[in-house]
């Protein structure tokens, strides 16, 4: 493992914890527990700040690489995560397809992070 892969490894670990906490939230009925929801949002924000760091370093004057594509996919999935999570918190009634979108974008985030990790290891 080289130094380029380290941010993607850390991002993957943070995202895995956020996903695990989200799975625990999904098993509970509404209203969500404030502590679990708080930890879930904390790890989401931590992941978002890490993503900002990775994107800032990656897109700062370097030529286009395959890693950039994976990071762009991560950014789009992050926007879907944010919007679907906000809608799920704001709605009074549960919508059956919204947790699937939220979980699917989390899975896409994890896959794109893994792809970026492996692409960073192969120059």
Secondary structure, 3 states (H helix, E strand, C coil): CCHHHHHHHHHHHHHHHHHHHHHHHHHCCCCCCHHHHHHHHHHHHHHHHHHHHHHHHHCCCCCCCHHHHHHHHHHHHHHHHHHHHHHHHHCCCCCCCHHHHHHHHHHHHHHHHHHHHHHHHCC
